Amino acid sequence: MAERSKPEDLEGRSAVASYVASLSADLASLARRNGLDTVGYLLEMVRLEAESVSRPNGRP
């Protein structure tokens, strides 16, 4: 896993969204490796939404 900021160090919508995207990507991978395909899929949707929000103007 990549090193990331601690949750208490995050400020602002974009920073939090980036953090959520990173965490959800790791969790999706973990879920899929352990046969939790639906959970992995849902976490991937979380990642995509969080990445979208973290971009300027919230656009892809």
N, CA, C and O atoms as a GROMACS GRO file, in nm:
protein
  240
    1MET      N    1   0.082  -0.118   0.000
    1MET     CA    2   0.000   0.000   0.000
    1MET      C    3   0.088   0.125   0.000
    1MET      O    4   0.193   0.129   0.063
    2ALA      N    5   0.041   0.224  -0.071
    2ALA     CA    6   0.115   0.350  -0.077
    2ALA      C    7   0.099   0.426   0.054
    2ALA      O    8  -0.002   0.414   0.123
    3GLU      N    9   0.202   0.503   0.086
    3GLU     CA   10   0.195   0.586   0.206
    3GLU      C   11   0.099   0.701   0.180
    3GLU      O   12   0.102   0.762   0.073
    4ARG      N   13   0.014   0.731   0.277
    4ARG     CA   14  -0.082   0.839   0.261
    4ARG      C   15  -0.092   0.920   0.389
    4ARG      O   16  -0.046   0.878   0.495
    5SER      N   17  -0.153   1.035   0.377
    5SER     CA   18  -0.172   1.122   0.493
    5SER      C   19  -0.260   1.054   0.596
    5SER      O   20  -0.339   0.965   0.564
    6LYS      N   21  -0.246   1.096   0.719
    6LYS     CA   22  -0.334   1.049   0.824
    6LYS      C   23  -0.466   1.125   0.811
    6LYS      O   24  -0.467   1.241   0.772
    7PRO      N   25  -0.578   1.060   0.843
    7PRO     CA   26  -0.708   1.127   0.829
    7PRO      C   27  -0.716   1.260   0.903
    7PRO      O   28  -0.778   1.355   0.855
    8GLU      N   29  -0.655   1.267   1.019
    8GLU     CA   30  -0.663   1.391   1.097
    8GLU      C   31  -0.583   1.505   1.035
    8GLU      O   32  -0.602   1.621   1.073
    9ASP      N   33  -0.494   1.475   0.940
    9ASP     CA   34  -0.414   1.578   0.874
    9ASP      C   35  -0.482   1.634   0.749
    9ASP      O   36  -0.431   1.728   0.688
   10LEU      N   37  -0.594   1.577   0.710
   10LEU     CA   38  -0.660   1.617   0.586
   10LEU      C   39  -0.750   1.738   0.608
   10LEU      O   40  -0.822   1.747   0.707
   11GLU      N   41  -0.745   1.829   0.512
   11GLU     CA   42  -0.834   1.944   0.513
   11GLU      C   43  -0.888   1.964   0.374
   11GLU      O   44  -0.814   1.953   0.276
   12GLY      N   45  -1.012   1.993   0.365
   12GLY     CA   46  -1.072   2.025   0.237
   12GLY      C   47  -1.132   1.905   0.166
   12GLY      O   48  -1.088   1.791   0.181
   13ARG      N   49  -1.231   1.936   0.089
   13ARG     CA   50  -1.308   1.836   0.014
   13ARG      C   51  -1.220   1.753  -0.080
   13ARG      O   52  -1.231   1.630  -0.082
   14SER      N   53  -1.134   1.818  -0.156
   14SER     CA   54  -1.050   1.748  -0.253
   14SER      C   55  -0.952   1.652  -0.185
   14SER      O   56  -0.934   1.539  -0.231
   15ALA      N   57  -0.890   1.696  -0.078
   15ALA     CA   58  -0.794   1.611  -0.006
   15ALA      C   59  -0.863   1.489   0.054
   15ALA      O   60  -0.810   1.378   0.048
   16VAL      N   61  -0.979   1.510   0.111
   16VAL     CA   62  -1.053   1.398   0.170
   16VAL      C   63  -1.098   1.301   0.061
   16VAL      O   64  -1.090   1.180   0.078
   17ALA      N   65  -1.145   1.354  -0.051
   17ALA     CA   66  -1.188   1.269  -0.162
   17ALA      C   67  -1.071   1.186  -0.215
   17ALA      O   68  -1.088   1.068  -0.247
   18SER      N   69  -0.954   1.246  -0.226
   18SER     CA   70  -0.836   1.172  -0.272
   18SER      C   71  -0.800   1.060  -0.175
   18SER      O   72  -0.765   0.950  -0.216
   19TYR      N   73  -0.810   1.089  -0.046
   19TYR     CA   74  -0.782   0.989   0.057
   19TYR      C   75  -0.882   0.873   0.048
   19TYR      O   76  -0.843   0.757   0.054
   20VAL      N   77  -1.009   0.906   0.033
   20VAL     CA   78  -1.113   0.804   0.020
   20VAL      C   79  -1.089   0.719  -0.105
   20VAL      O   80  -1.106   0.597  -0.102
   21ALA      N   81  -1.050   0.784  -0.215
   21ALA     CA   82  -1.022   0.710  -0.339
   21ALA      C   83  -0.909   0.610  -0.318
   21ALA      O   84  -0.918   0.496  -0.363
   22SER      N   85  -0.805   0.654  -0.252
   22SER     CA   86  -0.690   0.567  -0.228
   22SER      C   87  -0.727   0.449  -0.138
   22SER      O   88  -0.693   0.334  -0.167
   23LEU      N   89  -0.797   0.477  -0.030
   23LEU     CA   90  -0.838   0.370   0.061
   23LEU      C   91  -0.933   0.272  -0.006
   23LEU      O   92  -0.917   0.150   0.008
   24SER      N   93  -1.030   0.324  -0.079
   24SER     CA   94  -1.128   0.235  -0.141
   24SER      C   95  -1.065   0.148  -0.249
   24SER      O   96  -1.108   0.034  -0.269
   25ALA      N   97  -0.963   0.199  -0.319
   25ALA     CA   98  -0.892   0.117  -0.418
   25ALA      C   99  -0.823  -0.001  -0.349
   25ALA      O  100  -0.830  -0.114  -0.397
   26ASP      N  101  -0.757   0.027  -0.238
   26ASP     CA  102  -0.690  -0.080  -0.164
   26ASP      C  103  -0.791  -0.182  -0.109
   26ASP      O  104  -0.768  -0.302  -0.116
   27LEU      N  105  -0.901  -0.132  -0.056
   27LEU     CA  106  -1.003  -0.222  -0.001
   27LEU      C  107  -1.070  -0.304  -0.110
   27LEU      O  108  -1.101  -0.421  -0.088
   28ALA      N  109  -1.093  -0.245  -0.227
   28ALA     CA  110  -1.153  -0.318  -0.339
   28ALA      C  111  -1.064  -0.434  -0.381
   28ALA      O  112  -1.111  -0.545  -0.405
   29SER      N  113  -0.935  -0.406  -0.389
   29SER     CA  114  -0.839  -0.511  -0.426
   29SER      C  115  -0.839  -0.624  -0.322
   29SER      O  116  -0.841  -0.741  -0.359
   30LEU      N  117  -0.836  -0.588  -0.197
   30LEU     CA  118  -0.839  -0.687  -0.089
   30LEU      C  119  -0.967  -0.771  -0.095
   30LEU      O  120  -0.962  -0.893  -0.082
   31ALA      N  121  -1.080  -0.705  -0.114
   31ALA     CA  122  -1.208  -0.776  -0.121
   31ALA      C  123  -1.210  -0.875  -0.237
   31ALA      O  124  -1.251  -0.990  -0.219
   32ARG      N  125  -1.166  -0.832  -0.353
   32ARG     CA  126  -1.169  -0.921  -0.470
   32ARG      C  127  -1.074  -1.039  -0.454
   32ARG      O  128  -1.106  -1.151  -0.495
   33ARG      N  129  -0.957  -1.015  -0.396
   33ARG     CA  130  -0.862  -1.125  -0.373
   33ARG      C  131  -0.920  -1.232  -0.281
   33ARG      O  132  -0.875  -1.347  -0.282
   34ASN      N  133  -1.018  -1.194  -0.203
   34ASN     CA  134  -1.076  -1.287  -0.107
   34ASN      C  135  -1.219  -1.328  -0.142
   34ASN      O  136  -1.296  -1.372  -0.057
   35GLY      N  137  -1.252  -1.314  -0.270
   35GLY     CA  138  -1.379  -1.365  -0.318
   35GLY      C  139  -1.500  -1.279  -0.290
   35GLY      O  140  -1.614  -1.324  -0.307
   36LEU      N  141  -1.479  -1.157  -0.246
   36LEU     CA  142  -1.590  -1.067  -0.217
   36LEU      C  143  -1.612  -0.974  -0.336
   36LEU      O  144  -1.589  -0.853  -0.329
   37ASP      N  145  -1.657  -1.033  -0.447
   37ASP     CA  146  -1.665  -0.960  -0.572
   37ASP      C  147  -1.762  -0.842  -0.568
   37ASP      O  148  -1.732  -0.735  -0.621
   38THR      N  149  -1.878  -0.860  -0.506
   38THR     CA  150  -1.975  -0.751  -0.499
   38THR      C  151  -1.921  -0.637  -0.414
   38THR      O  152  -1.937  -0.520  -0.450
   39VAL      N  153  -1.859  -0.669  -0.304
   39VAL     CA  154  -1.798  -0.566  -0.219
   39VAL      C  155  -1.688  -0.495  -0.296
   39VAL      O  156  -1.677  -0.372  -0.290
   40GLY      N  157  -1.606  -0.570  -0.369
   40GLY     CA  158  -1.502  -0.511  -0.452
   40GLY      C  159  -1.558  -0.416  -0.555
   40GLY      O  160  -1.505  -0.307  -0.576
   41TYR      N  161  -1.667  -0.456  -0.618
   41TYR     CA  162  -1.733  -0.372  -0.718
   41TYR      C  163  -1.783  -0.242  -0.655
   41TYR      O  164  -1.760  -0.133  -0.709
   42LEU      N  165  -1.850  -0.254  -0.543
   42LEU     CA  166  -1.903  -0.134  -0.476
   42LEU      C  167  -1.791  -0.040  -0.434
   42LEU      O  168  -1.804   0.082  -0.447
   43LEU      N  169  -1.682  -0.094  -0.383
   43LEU     CA  170  -1.569  -0.011  -0.344
   43LEU      C  171  -1.505   0.056  -0.466
   43LEU      O  172  -1.454   0.167  -0.455
   44GLU      N  173  -1.506  -0.011  -0.579
   44GLU     CA  174  -1.455   0.049  -0.702
   44GLU      C  175  -1.543   0.167  -0.744
   44GLU      O  176  -1.492   0.267  -0.794
   45MET      N  177  -1.674   0.156  -0.725
   45MET     CA  178  -1.764   0.267  -0.754
   45MET      C  179  -1.734   0.385  -0.660
   45MET      O  180  -1.738   0.501  -0.702
   46VAL      N  181  -1.706   0.355  -0.534
   46VAL     CA  182  -1.667   0.459  -0.438
   46VAL      C  183  -1.540   0.528  -0.487
   46VAL      O  184  -1.532   0.651  -0.484
   47ARG      N  185  -1.442   0.450  -0.531
   47ARG     CA  186  -1.317   0.508  -0.580
   47ARG      C  187  -1.340   0.601  -0.698
   47ARG      O  188  -1.287   0.712  -0.701
   48LEU      N  189  -1.420   0.558  -0.793
   48LEU     CA  190  -1.448   0.641  -0.911
   48LEU      C  191  -1.516   0.772  -0.874
   48LEU      O  192  -1.480   0.878  -0.925
   49GLU      N  193  -1.613   0.765  -0.785
   49GLU     CA  194  -1.682   0.887  -0.742
   49GLU      C  195  -1.588   0.979  -0.666
   49GLU      O  196  -1.588   1.100  -0.689
   50ALA      N  197  -1.509   0.923  -0.577
   50ALA     CA  198  -1.415   1.005  -0.499
   50ALA      C  199  -1.311   1.070  -0.590
   50ALA      O  200  -1.275   1.186  -0.570
   51GLU      N  201  -1.262   0.997  -0.690
   51GLU     CA  202  -1.166   1.057  -0.784
   51GLU      C  203  -1.230   1.170  -0.861
   51GLU      O  204  -1.166   1.272  -0.887
   52SER      N  205  -1.356   1.153  -0.898
   52SER     CA  206  -1.427   1.258  -0.970
   52SER      C  207  -1.440   1.384  -0.885
   52SER      O  208  -1.420   1.496  -0.933
   53VAL      N  209  -1.474   1.366  -0.759
   53VAL     CA  210  -1.490   1.479  -0.667
   53VAL      C  211  -1.357   1.548  -0.640
   53VAL      O  212  -1.354   1.669  -0.619
   54SER      N  213  -1.249   1.472  -0.640
   54SER     CA  214  -1.118   1.530  -0.606
   54SER      C  215  -1.060   1.615  -0.719
   54SER      O  216  -0.966   1.691  -0.696
   55ARG      N  217  -1.114   1.602  -0.840
   55ARG     CA  218  -1.064   1.682  -0.953
   55ARG      C  219  -1.118   1.824  -0.944
   55ARG      O  220  -1.224   1.848  -0.885
   56PRO      N  221  -1.046   1.919  -1.004
   56PRO     CA  222  -1.097   2.057  -1.008
   56PRO      C  223  -1.236   2.060  -1.070
   56PRO      O  224  -1.261   1.998  -1.173
   57ASN      N  225  -1.325   2.133  -1.008
   57ASN     CA  226  -1.465   2.144  -1.052
   57ASN      C  227  -1.542   2.013  -1.043
   57ASN      O  228  -1.654   2.004  -1.093
   58GLY      N  229  -1.482   1.911  -0.981
   58GLY     CA  230  -1.550   1.782  -0.965
   58GLY      C  231  -1.582   1.714  -1.095
   58GLY      O  232  -1.680   1.639  -1.104
   59ARG      N  233  -1.501   1.738  -1.198
   59ARG     CA  234  -1.527   1.681  -1.330
   59ARG      C  235  -1.422   1.578  -1.368
   59ARG      O  236  -1.306   1.587  -1.325
   60PRO      N  237  -1.462   1.480  -1.448
   60PRO     CA  238  -1.366   1.380  -1.496
   60PRO      C  239  -1.262   1.438  -1.589
   60PRO      O  240  -1.174   1.366  -1.636
   0.00000   0.00000   0.00000
